Structures are given as structure tokens and as C-alpha cells.
Amino acid sequence: MATSLYRIGRWAFRRRRLVIGLWLGVLVLAGVAAAMAPSGQDEDLSMPGTESQKAFDLLDERFPQSNAQGAEARLVFQAPDGQRVTAAGNKAAVEEALGSLDGGDQVASATDPYKTGAVSEDGTIAYSTITYTADAVDLTEPTKSALQDAAGKARDAGLTVEIGGSALDADEAPGGTTEIIGVVVAAVVLVLALGSLVAAGLSLLTAFWGVAIAFSLVTALAVPLGLTSTVAILALMLGLAVGIDYALFITSRFRDERARGGAPEEAAGRAVGTAGSAVVFAGATVFIALVGLGVVGIPELTKMGLAGAGAVALAVLVALTLVPALFGSFGRRILSRAVRRAGRPGGERPASAAAKRPGLGTRWARFVLRRPVTVLMVAGLGLGAVAVPALSLELGLPGDESKSVETTQRRAYDLLSEGFGPGFNGPLTIVVDMSKSADPQAATDQVVTTVRGLDGVASVDDPVLNRAGDTAVLTAVPQTAPASGATKDLVHAIRAAVSGVEARTGADILVTGTTALNIDISEAMSDALVPYLTVVIGLAVLLLMVVFRSVLVPVKAALGFLLSVGAAFGVLVAVFQWGWAADLIGIEQTGPVMSLMPILIIGIVFGLAMDYEVFLLTRMREAYIHGASPGESIVGGFRHSGRVVAAAAIIMISVFTGFVGMSNPTIQTMGLGLASAVAFDAFVVRMAIAPAVLALLGHRAWWLPRSLKRVLPNVDIEGEALSGHAPAAATVPDAVVPSIPVDGR
């Protein structure tokens, strides 16, 4: 692989105008496609095979007219203190507000709360349900303005009015303040690590280039493939993070080769052949892990995985081709000022002075070698302590209750809970399929009686039949909030209770609704978590065994991965469930962790963890197979790669943290979870635990049974095959190699 990539690097350097032109063409075509594509829309989560999803599918079949409507809004009215919403003046204000919506181009209907009984028992709160003929994303600005104006009319009359439902939902576009700060931090780190504005700019340019293509493609395919805004933001987040890192790794190796006297084209080839090999492997692991999310069976999770995998694949291709092409365009400006001055006649050669001052990476490696047991114990116990909250992990799906109290949707949610009970916002839908029942009426009556008799049920509406009369729908309102454990228990209790009715009547009875579907998805995620983690760990051990031709190194890497993921889950539980430091990131309502997050974080962090494992240990193994002792190889790995890996980790953490400031709970959870996992994995597992374990293992770390040596392929990720390629320029002796910031000396 190294030889093939070496040729690609040299070809891209020679044909830089062609390569840059091709990538520019791809960017333009993707941008045009995105601009011409219709707007996508966020879809509700679904999970084929669950009881709740079967019920939704049955409703679509038996009640097609009621499921064809578009967006929905709820106008919630609250009377002033000491008054009732049924008072003549307040009633007139409500009716005037609703009357202003009549005749709207996209309004299908608006219910009258005084005729439908949508008034609280104390008479202080009422609501109207407005349905539209178009989905939320297709509602025009005049339609949304009319809804807000209607609320304004009632407010002017003294009522408190809030708007719930999906009508005002809007996709949150990236590019907010926190995301920009994250990118700025990444840029500063690049400048400090590379010591060159041009080199830092190259890494950012290529990363943005790949991200722009990925984001445009997701936008263009949003409608035909049903891709949501969350899918697009994940592609942006991952593409930006790995794109900067991959460009940094190859750029730093190119500068190293140039500093040693290699000709530009030869240095580009060797950089892509060595660091590029690690980039391919690291990108492949992320790609496989993300594509593997499809086995869970949730369409939205599958789409997120495929979009993220596509963004990572683009980042790898950009790093292998566009980055070396730009090496040729920028010339010596990519090198640090010290190296450029050292190459001029009479220029200073600072290498000898720098060589006498070991860098931070070298000093740290030597410290770990002196105290491996202490470092291992402190780091391992520290991560274990952080991971303890993960034992209390609860999964769920956020609704309006998780939104900021500054949003009208959250305030509408709170008003409805106050007036109609906490379970009103999460009603359960019970579908009775009577097509195989001998006595449909008796079956329906028994279901109503059974459900009404259960503890935890606030009310059960009268059943509604479809036109054929073979399907009935009941709405049961729990006494508890949608995300509470009591509501989850109630769903299971209803399903258990109606099973007897099914046996007696022959009817099929299904419990569904958004709350039930969320419960089913969360339970499925919990059940899939351990099997998926097992597959990922097994894959990690196998791939690393192939790369490093060792048994113990992969096992050590897999155990370290478990520690970092466990600690990241601990942070999520502490912040989102327990509320620790929640105010710092704008979390106003604690609750279960987003059910998709654990598996998604495992898939992403698995690949990212392998990034740092490969880039750090590749230099260690390279030194070891060339005769260095185990201790010397550890020091050499940190000297050459420690600073680069640290910079790459800080960049990735900055990018992920930048998305924590978004108001979308899904994106917030994803950003915090990924940033925490990368921080733990890079700075604790790879920088502390890994060298400590290697120091204790000594030569045994690189042991591989003869039987496996014959079976495992040799992928040559260290670029040993390139030793036969003579450099285009004479190499500079190590004693006088000019120092550059990224090699850690």
C-alpha cells in the first residue's frame, strides 16, 4: 500500500494543476446540485419491526385520510391571573385570533377549543389545534407570520399565548458563534503546531474543500434519500474534524522529509506513502464503523452513518491527492521560517541547539518510562472514576420539554402540562385491528375497560372507527410526563394487560404514539449496544493486529478504547441526566440521554481512536523494527508524532465542542460526547496508558506467533517498502537536521 500511495503522492505533485482543477470542478458541480435541489425535511424516527412502528404502518393503511395532513401547530391560551379563559372578553379574543387564520392558503383546519372541550378543568388554559396542508419545511413565511400574528392579537388582549407543534420548527443551520470559535481555535493550533501560516491555511483550506463537497452532496440528496438536517450537521462535523487532522498528518510528514533534504516531489511521495498509509487505515476504520450502524435497523441512524462515512471518505481522498498537489503550488512557503532560513546560504542552522533541548513529547515519554506503574494506575483509575456515572445511563428521545424556556414551543409544552396534566404532551395511541375478530364491538369495549382500569392512566377517549369499521383507535393520556420512567412502565403494563383481550377476542391490539415509539427505540438501542460494541472491539483487534503485527498491542488498544468511551458516557450522564455544569452549555431540562448517541459515539470514536493509535505507534514500531530498544522506540514515537497527535486532538476537540452551543439537543449531545471521548482517548489513553503498558511489556508488546505471521497480510503502513526508493536529494545527517515544530524536538 505504501508504494502505491507513494506513486499517487508524486503524481498529484507533478499534475497539481490537473488535480486542483478536478477538485474545483467537483466542488462547483456539488454546489450547483445543492443550490438546485428542493429543501428536505426532518422526518420522525422510525424503527421497523417494533410494535409501535407496526401500529403506525397500520394507521397509514386503515386511516389514510387522517395521515395525509402536513404540519401542525397548537395555539395555547392562558387567561390573566384571577380570570378564566371562558370569560366573555377572553373568549372573544381567542375566537378573533383563530378567525384571523381562516382562509389561509395552507391552513387545513383550526379547532375551536370551546366546542372540542380543549379547556382545562380550572378554566384558565385552552388550546386550538391548527393543521396545514403542507409540511413544516414547505410552510411559507406569510403562513408562519399569520400564525404568529394570531398569537399577537390574543396577547394584545391580555392573554398569555404560546405556540407548540411542528409549524414553527426550523432546521438550525451551522455557522453559529460557537462553531466559528471552534474553527478559530483549530486555526490557532495549526499555526502553533506548524509554525507557518501557509501550512496552517493549507490544512484548513483542504478540510473546508472536502466539507463543502460533502455538505453540498447531502443537501442535494436530502429529498430523494430523506436526509435530515442532523445528518447534514454530522457530515459537516466529522468531515471538518478529520479533514483538518488528515491534512495535518501528511503536511507534517512532508515538512519532515523536506527538512531532511528531500526534493519536493520525493518528499510529497514519501509523505503520502507513509502518513498517507496511516490516513487510509484510520479513515477506513471510521468508514467501516459508521457504515456498520446500518445493522441496528433504524433508518435515521443508517443515514447518519452513511453520510458521516461519505464525509470521511472524501476527507481521505482530499488528503491523498489535493494536499500533495497544493504542496507543489505553495512551494517552500509550507516550511517553517527556521527551515527556510537554514536552507539559504549563510542561514542559521538551529538544529544543534534544538537537539540539545528535548521537546515536551520526549520528556513526557521518558517520564512514563521511569514511572509506568504510577502513570498507568493514575490514568486508569481516573478514567474509571469519570466512567462511574455511565452505570446510571438512561436512554430516551428529547421532545419540546428539552428545549430552552426561551422558545415558545417549550413554554407551550409547560402550559399544556399545567392545564391538562404532564401526560397530555405524550398521549398513547392504542390501535385495535378487528379484521379477524368475531365480535368487533366487544373487542373494542374490552380494550377501553381494560386500559381505563390501569393505574397511571389519566383518561381514555372514546374509540374512533375507520370507514371500513375494522379498526378502532383510542387515545390514552398517562398521568406522568412522556420521558418519565413511570410512563415507560405504563406502556409495558398496557401491552401486558391487552394480551388477554387479544386471546379472548382474536383482535390485534398495538400500543403506539410518539411516546411509545421513543420507548421502543430506546430499548432497542440498549439491546443493541453490547453486541455492536463487541463487533467494534473485535474489528479493532483484528485491524490493529494486521497493521502492527502484534497480539498485545491490539488488545491494549481495545481496552483503552473501552475506557475512553466509558468516560465519555459518564460525562453525558453527569451533564444531561444529573445536570452537572448543564447551565454552562444551555441545558435547562435534564432527562435521558439521546437514545441514538451511545451507538453513534461508539462508531465514530472507534475510528478516531484508531487514528491516534496508528499515528503514534507507527513511529514506535518503525523505530523498533530498525533496531531500537522498546524504551527507545517509545521515546522516538513521541518525539516524531507526539506533538502532531496532540495538535490533531485539540483541533478535533475544538471542532466538536463548537457544536455544543447549538440549541438542537441531538447535536449538543453529539458534540459534547465526541469532544469528551477524543480528549480522554488522545490525552489519557494514547498519551499515558499506551506508553505505560508498552514500557511494562517491553519486547513482548511486538510479539506475534509464527502461525499468524504466515496468515496475516503485511500492509506495510510504516512504508518499509519505500526504503528502496532513493531520495531525490542527499539526506542531511541527523545531527544537523533543522528542527521544525511538529517533530517535537
C-alpha positions, 0 to 999 in steps of 0.5 A: 500500500505504501508504494502505491500511495507513494506513486499517487503522492508524486503524481498529484505533485507533478499534475497539481494543476490537473488535480486542483482543477478536478477538485474545483470542478467537483466542488462547483458541480456539488454546489450547483446540485445543492443550490438546485435541489428542493429543501428536505425535511426532518422526518420522525424516527422510525424503527421497523419491526417494533410494535409501535412502528407496526401500529403506525404502518397500520394507521397509514393503511386503515386511516389514510385520510387522517395521515395525509395532513402536513404540519401542525401547530397548537395555539395555547391560551392562558387567561390573566391571573384571577380570570378564566379563559371562558370569560366573555372578553377572553373568549372573544379574543381567542375566537378573533385570533383563530378567525384571523387564520381562516382562509389561509392558503395552507391552513387545513383546519383550526379547532375551536377549543370551546366546542372540542372541550380543549379547556382545562378543568380550572378554566384558565388554559385552552388550546386550538389545534391548527393543521396545514396542508403542507409540511413544516419545511414547505410552510411559507413565511406569510403562513408562519407570520399569520400564525404568529400574528394570531398569537399577537392579537390574543396577547394584545388582549391580555392573554398569555399565548404560546405556540407548540407543534411542528409549524414553527420548527426550523432546521438550525443551520451551522455557522453559529458563534460557537462553531466559528470559535471552534474553527478559530481555535483549530486555526490557532493550533495549526499555526502553533503546531506548524509554525507557518501560516501557509501550512496552517491555511493549507490544512484548513483550506483542504478540510473546508474543500472536502466539507463543502463537497460533502455538505453540498452532496447531502443537501442535494440528496436530502429529498430523494434519500430523506436526509435530515438536517442532523445528518447534514450537521454530522457530515459537516462535523466529522468531515471538518474534524478529520479533514483538518487532522488528515491534512495535518498528518501528511503536511507534517510528514512532508515538512519532515522529509523536506527538512531532511533534504528531500526534493519536493516531489520525493518528499510529497511521495514519501509523505503520502506513502507513509502518513498517507498509509496511516490516513487510509487505515484510520479513515477506513476504520471510521468508514467501516464503523459508521457504515456498520450502524446500518445493522441496528435497523433504524433508518435515521441512524443508517443515514447518519452513518452513511453520510458521516462515512461519505464525509470521511471518505472524501476527507481521505481522498482530499488528503491523498491527492489535493494536499500533495498537489497544493504542496507543489503550488505553495512551494517552500512557503509550507516550511517553517521560517527556521527551515527556510532560513537554514536552507539559504546560504549563510542561514542559521542552522538551529538544529544543534541547539534544538537537539540539545533541548528535548521537546515536551513529547520526549520528556513526557515519554521518558517520564512514563518510562521511569514511572509506568506503574504510577502513570498507568494506575493514575490514568486508569483509575481516573478514567474509571472514576469519570466512567462511574456515572455511565452505570446510571445511563438512561436512554430516551428521545428529547421532545419540546420539554428539552428545549430552552424556556426561551422558545415558545414551543417549550413554554407551550409544552409547560402550559399544556402540562399545567392545564391538562396534566404532564401526560397530555404532551405524550398521549398513547395511541392504542390501535385495535385491528378487528379484521379477524375478530368475531365480535368487533364491538366487544373487542373494542369495549374490552380494550377501553375497560381494560386500559381505563382500569390501569393505574397511571392512566389519566383518561381514555377517549372514546374509540374512533372507527375507520370507514371500513369499521375494522379498526378502532383507535383510542387515545390514552393520556398517562398521568406522568410526563412522556420521558418519565420512567413511570410512563415507560412502565405504563406502556409495558403494563398496557401491552401486558394487560391487552394480551388477554383481550387479544386471546379472548377476542382474536383482535390485534391490539398495538400500543403506539404514539410518539411516546411509545415509539421513543420507548421502543427505540430506546430499548432497542438501542440498549439491546443493541449496544453490547453486541455492536460494541463487541463487533467494534472491539473485535474489528479493532483487534483484528485491524490493529493486529494486521497493521502492527503485527502484534497480539498485545498491542491490539488488545491494549488498544481495545481496552483503552478504547473501552475506557475512553468511551466509558468516560465519555458516557459518564460525562453525558450522564453527569451533564444531561441526566444529573445536570452537572455544569448543564447551565454552562452549555444551555441545558435547562431540562435534564432527562435521558440521554439521546437514545441514538448517541451511545451507538453513534459515539461508539462508531465514530470514536472507534475510528478516531481512536484508531487514528491516534493509535496508528499515528503514534505507534507507527513511529514506535514500531518503525523505530523498533523494527530498525533496531531500537530498544522498546524504551527507545522506540517509545521515546522516538514515537513521541518525539516524531508524532507526539506533538502532531497527535496532540495538535490533531486532538485539540483541533478535533476537540475544538471542532466538536465542542463548537457544536455544543452551543447549538440549541438542537439537543441531538447535536449538543449531545453529539458534540459534547460526547465526541469532544469528551471521548477524543480528549480522554482517548488522545490525552489519557489513553494514547498519551499515558496508558499506551506508553505505560503498558508498552514500557511494562511489556517491553519486547513482548508488546511486538510479539506475534506467533509464527502461525499468524505471521504466515496468515496475516497480510503485511500492509506495510503502513510504516512504508518499509517498502519505500526504503528502496526508493532513493531520495531525490536529494542527499539526506542531511545527517541527523545531527544537523537536521533543522528542527521544525515544530511538529517533530517535537524536538 
